[in-house]
């Protein structure tokens, strides 16, 4: 009599539904809105879709600036999606990208943990939640995360199977990345470097050693095909001329160096300490040199700028699947059948509640989550309704320039910091000029005379906000709640028109002040009566 073959355990599909629905719930809770960079990304994408690739910047007020649109493909994708599906389409793009990030993380963990379902799902969840807190936003990096994790999965597949067919993906991913987000193309090769080191058999370093020739050949091909983009070698080299600028690292928050005094810095310090201790504990025969190199390299990058900590999160957690593969139960097959049914029922219930909560958050509690919002939008509507973009030049702060471009006007500067570096644009160091203005090192009158802007869009945090009393501009619109003012140059209106606008503005300010004082008085009287 033949023995029945033991059927392979297959976990309930509800477990996968749960582990993919929880990140969906978290992204609904943590995703506070579309990122501010989306304004200039949509402007770039709109121009490229309508007019084609450009090499001289058409978006800012400055003429003749040479430009490398390092994210031309992702900007075009964002614009096409926005044109077809609106703001919700952009939000769904982030959700879809998050799904593929989770899927690749899960498959990567399953591969190196020898199909440990429990461990793979837990590590996938932990990685995704950490990415969600700061890095999964409507920017090109959401596509890069998929590509970089896919790269790691391909390399691990090659090592596991010794089948070089998987390495074909290296040049494919290279071409996609250099066109979708060229500034992170170099990260592919930094991620591959530990695999190159581990391919050599060095007993002292306890490297693994595996077939090098196919790996080296395909890495070489991946490097060469990186030139297949509209800007040729400039798409690859511009990062070295851009992100080495010291003023950028002082002015842009995400490029600031690591500091333990910030919340993100404290979170990363704890994560580095925990994973570092785990690696130290498993150093004898339980660790691969490539995982140590990935960990150490991304820690160094993270110390250089907060933005780079996203790479640390991507590469530091999933290797734990290799360390704990023999310590953590692979599945729930050891549970009694009745208990397994109860467990499955609970998981199904929690999954349904997570999906329901996600829908409730996005539809009932925060339906405008995917809405394109900016505190200066009303000011821009005033500008759009009354002035011609072709004859209008707008001063705006670094963070507001993308909004100005979205409405069809040309700003002084926008969040594309690298465009305004002389070493890139071949004309003038506008970024440094803006930096010195905001730091108070540049004469504002001289600055205004130099450019003769028709309008100024200023926030209360801008250095110009409280330094325009004696200038050639008057307040056309103000929102005291959001802290934005829109100024117009005096000669754009006749004396009578300008005086009427000024009188209306002063009347509005006086009425607002009276209302504020009345509300404060009523509040004080109510508090006094309550005390009696």
C-alpha positions in Angstrom: 0.0 0.0 0.0 1.5 3.3 -1.1 1.9 6.1 1.5 0.0 9.2 0.7 2.3 12.1 0.0 2.1 14.9 2.5 0.4 17.8 0.9 2.4 21.1 1.0 1.0 23.6 3.4 -0.6 26.6 1.7 -1.4 29.5 4.0 -4.9 31.0 3.9 -5.3 33.7 1.3 -6.8 35.8 4.0 -3.3 36.2 5.6 -2.0 37.8 2.4 -5.2 40.0 2.2 -4.5 41.1 5.8 -0.8 41.9 5.3 -1.5 43.8 2.1 -4.6 45.6 3.4 -2.9 46.9 6.6 -0.3 48.9 4.6 -3.2 50.2 2.5 -4.8 51.3 5.8 -1.6 52.9 7.0 -1.0 54.8 3.8 -4.6 56.2 4.1 -3.8 57.3 7.6 -0.3 58.6 7.0 -0.7 60.0 3.5 -1.6 63.7 4.3 -1.9 64.8 0.7 -0.1 65.1 -2.6 3.5 66.3 -2.2 4.3 69.9 -3.0 6.7 68.8 -5.7 3.7 67.5 -7.7 3.0 71.1 -8.9 6.3 71.4 -10.9 6.2 67.7 -11.9 2.8 68.2 -13.5 4.1 71.4 -15.2 7.1 69.5 -16.6 5.0 66.6 -17.7 2.4 68.9 -19.4 5.0 70.7 -21.4 6.8 67.4 -22.5 3.5 65.8 -23.5 2.4 68.9 -25.4 5.7 70.0 -26.9 8.3 67.3 -26.5 11.6 67.0 -24.6 13.3 70.3 -23.9 16.9 71.3 -23.2 16.4 75.0 -22.5 14.1 75.6 -19.5 10.6 76.9 -20.6 9.1 77.0 -17.1 10.9 79.8 -15.2 11.1 83.5 -16.1 14.9 83.2 -16.8 15.9 82.9 -20.5 18.4 80.5 -21.8 18.9 78.2 -18.8 20.3 74.8 -19.9 18.4 72.0 -18.2 18.4 68.2 -17.7 14.9 67.0 -16.9 16.2 64.0 -15.0 12.7 62.7 -14.3 11.1 63.5 -17.6 9.4 60.1 -17.9 7.9 60.1 -14.4 6.7 63.7 -14.8 5.0 62.7 -18.1 3.4 59.7 -16.4 2.1 61.9 -13.6 0.6 64.4 -16.1 -1.0 61.7 -18.3 -2.6 60.1 -15.2 -3.7 63.5 -13.9 -5.2 64.4 -17.3 -7.2 61.2 -17.4 -8.2 60.6 -13.8 -7.5 63.8 -12.0 -6.2 64.1 -8.5 -7.5 60.8 -7.4 -5.5 59.2 -10.2 -2.3 60.5 -8.6 -3.3 59.2 -5.2 -4.2 55.8 -6.7 -0.7 55.8 -8.4 0.9 56.0 -5.0 -1.3 53.1 -3.7 -0.5 50.9 -6.8 3.2 51.6 -6.4 3.0 50.7 -2.7 1.4 47.4 -3.6 4.3 46.5 -5.9 6.8 47.6 -3.3 5.1 45.2 -0.8 4.9 42.4 -3.4 8.6 42.6 -4.3 9.6 42.9 -0.6 7.6 39.8 0.2 9.0 37.8 -2.7 12.6 38.9 -1.8 12.1 37.8 1.8 10.5 34.5 0.7 13.5 33.8 -1.5 16.2 34.2 1.1 14.2 32.8 4.0 13.5 29.5 2.1 9.8 30.2 1.9 9.1 31.4 5.5 5.7 32.9 5.1 5.4 34.4 8.6 8.8 36.0 8.6 8.4 37.3 5.0 5.1 38.9 5.7 6.2 40.5 9.0 9.4 42.0 7.4 7.5 43.2 4.4 5.0 45.0 6.6 7.8 46.5 8.8 9.7 47.9 5.8 6.6 49.3 4.1 5.3 51.1 7.3 8.7 52.7 7.7 8.7 53.9 4.1 5.1 55.2 4.5 6.0 57.5 7.4 8.2 59.8 5.3 9.0 58.5 1.8 6.0 57.2 -0.1 4.8 60.4 -1.7 3.7 61.6 -5.1 7.3 61.9 -6.4 9.4 59.9 -8.9 11.1 58.0 -6.0 8.0 55.8 -5.7 8.9 54.3 -9.1 12.6 54.1 -8.1 11.8 52.1 -5.0 10.1 49.5 -7.1 13.1 49.4 -9.5 15.7 49.2 -6.7 13.9 46.4 -4.8 13.4 44.6 -8.1 17.1 44.9 -8.7 17.9 43.2 -5.3 15.4 40.5 -6.0 17.0 39.8 -9.4 20.5 39.6 -7.9 19.3 37.2 -5.2 17.6 35.1 -7.7 20.8 34.8 -9.7 22.8 33.8 -6.6 20.1 31.3 -5.6 19.6 29.6 -9.0 22.9 30.4 -10.7 20.8 31.1 -13.8 22.1 34.0 -15.7 18.7 34.6 -17.5 17.7 36.7 -14.5 20.6 39.1 -15.1 18.9 40.2 -18.3 16.8 42.4 -16.0 19.8 44.5 -15.0 20.1 46.5 -18.3 16.3 46.7 -18.6 16.0 48.2 -15.1 18.9 50.5 -15.9 17.2 52.0 -18.9 13.9 52.5 -17.1 15.5 54.1 -14.1 17.7 56.6 -16.0 14.6 57.9 -17.8 12.2 57.8 -14.9 14.5 59.2 -12.2 18.1 59.7 -13.3 19.3 61.1 -10.0 18.8 57.7 -8.5 20.3 55.7 -11.4 23.7 55.7 -9.6 22.0 54.0 -6.6 21.5 50.8 -8.8 25.3 50.4 -9.0 25.9 51.3 -5.4 23.4 48.5 -4.6 25.2 46.1 -7.0 28.6 46.8 -5.5 28.2 44.6 -2.4 27.1 41.8 -4.7 30.3 42.3 -6.7 32.4 42.1 -3.5 30.5 39.0 -2.3 31.1 37.2 -5.7 34.8 36.7 -4.8 35.7 33.8 -2.6 37.8 35.5 0.2 38.0 33.2 3.3 39.2 36.1 5.5 36.0 38.1 4.7 33.8 35.0 4.6 32.4 36.1 1.2 30.1 33.6 -0.5 31.7 33.4 -4.0 29.6 32.7 -7.1 29.9 33.0 -10.8 31.3 36.5 -11.6 31.6 36.6 -15.3 27.9 36.8 -16.2 27.3 39.2 -13.3 30.1 41.5 -14.5 29.0 41.4 -18.1 25.5 42.4 -17.4 26.5 45.1 -14.9 28.7 46.5 -17.7 25.8 46.4 -20.2 23.6 48.1 -17.6 26.1 50.9 -17.3 26.3 51.4 -21.1 22.6 51.4 -21.7 22.2 54.1 -19.1 23.2 56.4 -21.9 19.9 55.6 -23.7 18.0 58.7 -22.6 17.3 62.2 -24.1 20.2 63.8 -22.4 22.9 61.1 -23.0 25.7 61.3 -20.4 24.4 64.5 -18.8 21.5 62.6 -17.2 24.1 60.5 -15.4 26.6 63.2 -14.5 24.3 66.0 -13.4 23.9 64.6 -10.0 27.6 65.1 -9.3 27.4 68.8 -10.1 24.1 69.2 -8.3 24.0 67.5 -5.0 27.6 68.5 -4.1 26.5 72.2 -3.8 26.9 73.2 -0.1 24.1 75.8 -0.1 21.6 73.2 -1.2 22.5 71.0 1.8 22.1 74.0 4.1 18.8 75.3 2.7 16.7 72.2 1.7 15.4 70.3 4.7 15.6 66.8 3.1 19.3 67.3 2.2 20.2 68.3 5.8 22.7 65.9 7.5 21.6 63.5 10.2 20.7 64.9 13.6 19.7 63.0 16.6 17.5 66.0 17.7 14.9 65.3 15.1 12.1 62.7 15.2 13.3 61.0 12.0 16.9 61.1 13.3 15.8 59.3 16.5 13.8 56.7 14.6 16.7 56.0 12.3 19.2 55.8 15.2 17.1 53.2 16.9 16.7 51.2 13.7 20.4 51.4 13.0 21.2 50.2 16.5 18.8 47.3 16.5 19.8 46.0 13.1 23.5 46.6 13.9 23.2 44.5 17.0 21.4 41.7 15.2 24.2 41.6 12.5 26.8 41.6 15.2 25.1 38.7 17.0 24.8 36.6 13.8 28.3 37.4 12.5 29.5 33.8 12.8 28.4 31.9 9.8 24.9 33.4 9.6 25.6 36.6 7.7 26.5 37.5 4.1 29.1 40.2 3.5 26.8 41.8 0.9 24.2 42.5 3.6 26.8 44.1 5.8 28.0 46.3 2.9 24.4 47.3 2.0 23.7 48.2 5.7 27.0 50.1 6.2 26.8 52.0 2.9 23.3 53.2 3.3 23.9 54.3 6.9 26.7 56.5 5.6 24.4 58.0 2.9 21.7 58.5 5.6 24.1 60.4 7.8 24.9 62.7 4.8 21.2 63.6 4.2 17.8 62.5 5.5 16.6 61.8 2.0 19.0 58.9 1.7 17.5 57.1 4.7 14.9 55.7 2.4 17.6 53.6 0.8 18.7 52.4 4.3 15.1 51.2 5.0 14.9 49.4 1.6 18.1 47.4 2.2 18.4 46.9 6.0 15.3 45.0 7.0 14.7 42.3 4.5 18.1 40.6 5.1 16.7 39.7 8.6 14.7 37.0 6.7 18.1 35.3 6.1 19.1 35.6 9.8 15.9 34.4 11.3 14.8 31.8 8.7 15.6 28.9 11.0 14.3 30.5 14.2 10.8 31.7 13.2 8.0 29.2 12.4 7.6 29.0 8.6 3.8 28.9 8.7 0.8 28.0 10.8 0.7 24.3 9.8 1.5 23.2 13.4 -1.7 24.6 14.7 -4.6 22.2 15.4 -7.2 22.2 12.6 -9.9 23.7 14.8 -7.6 26.5 16.1 -6.4 27.1 12.5 -10.0 27.6 11.4 -10.6 30.1 14.2 -7.4 31.9 13.4 -8.3 32.1 9.7 -11.8 33.5 10.7 -10.2 36.2 12.8 -7.7 37.1 10.1 -10.5 37.3 7.6 -12.5 39.6 9.9 -9.6 41.9 10.6 -8.8 42.1 6.8 -12.4 43.1 6.0 -12.3 45.7 8.8 -9.0 47.1 7.5 -10.3 47.4 4.0 -13.6 49.0 5.4 -11.6 51.4 7.5 -9.5 52.4 4.5 -12.6 53.2 2.5 -14.1 55.1 5.4 -11.0 57.2 5.9 -10.8 58.1 2.2 -14.5 58.7 1.6 -16.0 59.9 4.8 -13.3 61.3 7.1 -10.8 62.8 4.6 -12.3 62.8 1.1 -10.0 65.6 0.0 -6.8 63.6 0.7 -6.1 63.4 -3.0 -7.0 67.0 -3.7 -4.3 69.3 -5.1 -4.1 71.9 -2.3 -1.9 74.9 -1.7 -2.5 77.9 0.6 -1.6 80.3 -2.3 -4.1 78.9 -4.8 -6.6 81.8 -4.3 -3.9 84.3 -4.9 -2.9 82.5 -8.1 -6.6 82.5 -9.2 -6.6 86.3 -8.8 -3.4 86.4 -10.9 -4.8 84.1 -13.5 -8.2 85.9 -13.8 -6.6 89.3 -14.3 -3.3 89.0 -16.0 -1.7 87.5 -19.1 1.0 84.8 -18.3 2.9 85.9 -21.4 3.6 89.3 -20.1 3.8 88.5 -16.4 6.9 87.6 -14.3 6.3 86.4 -10.8 8.6 86.4 -7.8 7.8 83.4 -5.6 9.7 81.6 -2.9 11.5 78.3 -3.6 8.6 76.1 -2.5 5.9 78.1 -4.3 7.4 78.3 -7.8 5.9 74.9 -8.8 2.4 76.3 -8.1 3.1 79.4 -10.2 4.2 77.2 -13.1 1.1 74.9 -12.8 -1.1 78.0 -13.4 0.9 78.9 -16.5 3.0 81.7 -15.1 6.8 81.9 -15.0 8.4 82.2 -11.5 11.7 83.4 -10.3 12.6 80.0 -8.8 10.9 76.7 -8.0 11.8 73.4 -6.1 14.0 72.2 -9.0 17.1 73.4 -7.2 19.6 71.9 -9.6 18.2 73.9 -12.5 19.2 77.2 -10.8 22.9 76.3 -10.3 25.2 78.0 -12.7 27.3 74.8 -13.1 24.2 73.2 -14.6 22.3 76.1 -16.4 25.5 77.7 -17.8 24.2 81.1 -17.1 23.7 82.3 -13.5 23.7 81.0 -9.9 20.1 81.9 -9.2 19.9 79.4 -6.3 22.7 81.1 -4.4 21.1 84.5 -5.1 17.8 83.2 -3.6 19.7 81.8 -0.6 21.4 85.1 0.1 18.1 87.0 -0.2 16.4 84.7 2.3 19.4 84.9 4.7 19.3 88.7 4.6 22.7 89.1 2.8 21.3 90.7 -0.4 19.8 94.2 -0.8 16.1 93.7 -1.5 15.7 96.9 -3.4 18.6 96.1 -5.7 17.1 92.6 -6.2 13.7 94.0 -7.2 15.3 96.6 -9.5 17.3 93.9 -11.2 14.3 91.7 -12.2 11.5 94.3 -12.2 8.9 91.6 -11.5 5.3 92.4 -12.4 4.1 90.5 -9.3 5.4 89.2 -6.0 3.8 86.1 -4.4 5.2 86.1 -0.8 4.6 84.1 2.3 5.1 85.5 5.8 8.2 83.3 6.1 9.7 85.0 3.1 12.3 87.7 3.7 10.5 90.0 1.4 7.2 89.8 3.4 8.1 92.6 5.8 10.5 94.5 3.6 8.3 95.9 0.8 6.8 99.1 2.4 8.9 101.5 0.4 9.0 99.4 -2.8 7.4 100.0 -6.1 4.7 97.4 -5.3 1.3 97.4 -3.5 -0.8 94.6 -2.0 -3.3 93.3 -4.6 -4.5 90.4 -2.5 -3.9 89.0 1.0 -5.0 86.0 3.0 -4.2 86.6 6.6 -5.1 83.0 7.6 -2.6 81.4 5.2 0.0 84.2 5.4 0.2 84.9 1.7 0.3 88.2 -0.1 0.1 89.0 -3.8 1.8 92.2 -4.7 1.5 94.1 -8.1 3.9 96.6 -9.6 2.5 100.2 -9.3 2.7 101.0 -13.0 0.4 98.1 -13.9 -2.6 100.3 -12.8 -3.6 103.9 -13.1 -3.3 106.0 -10.0 -7.1 105.9 -9.6 -7.3 102.1 -10.0 -4.4 101.5 -7.6 -5.8 103.8 -5.0 -9.2 102.1 -5.2 -7.6 98.7 -4.7 -5.5 100.0 -1.8 -8.6 101.6 -0.2 -10.6 98.3 -0.6 -7.7 96.4 0.9 -7.4 98.7 3.9 -11.2 98.5 4.5 -11.0 94.7 4.4 -8.1 94.7 6.8 -9.9 97.1 9.2 -13.0 94.9 9.1 -11.0 91.8 9.7 -9.3 93.4 12.6 -12.6 94.6 14.1 -14.0 91.1 13.8 -11.0 89.6 15.5 -11.1 92.1 18.4 -14.9 91.5 18.8 -14.3 87.7 18.9 -11.5 88.1 21.4 -13.7 90.4 23.6 -16.6 88.0 23.5 -14.3 85.1 24.4 -12.9 86.9 27.4 -16.3 87.9 28.6 -17.4 84.2 28.3 -14.4 83.0 30.3 -15.0 85.6 33.0 -18.7 84.6 33.3 -17.7 81.0 33.5 -15.3 81.7 36.4 -18.1 83.5 38.3 
